[in-house]
């Protein structure tokens, strides 16, 4: 199992630029997400897995934006692939050849993340009276 950690995780959220958003709008259509999250009671992190299905036009340069600490078990269309995770971007890198142009595609991975207090993610509150 390959685990990728984003060395830029602690930086403020790095949003998509207008250029990136416009390019993605031309590349990707009909996006759907299946998300499962586990939040262990006494931990400062949560984990889960996500499956993203989408129609893809052009393959080159596609990336996922994800503000998380680490990803693992990265798969493209059911095949294990290597991902590069940097600056809140998961780049397909060598896995790009597994993507199908002009077709439906599926990307799936597991993730782990810490709770935040800066409105850029999932928050955790513990009621001390409970």
Secondary structure, DSSP 4 states (H G I P E B T S, - for coil): --EEE-TTTTSPP-PPPHHHHHHHHHHEEEEEEEEEEE--TT-SEEEEEEEEEEEES--TT-EEE---SEEEEEEETTEE---EEETTEEE-GGGGGGS-TTEEEEEEEEEEEE--SSSSS------TT-
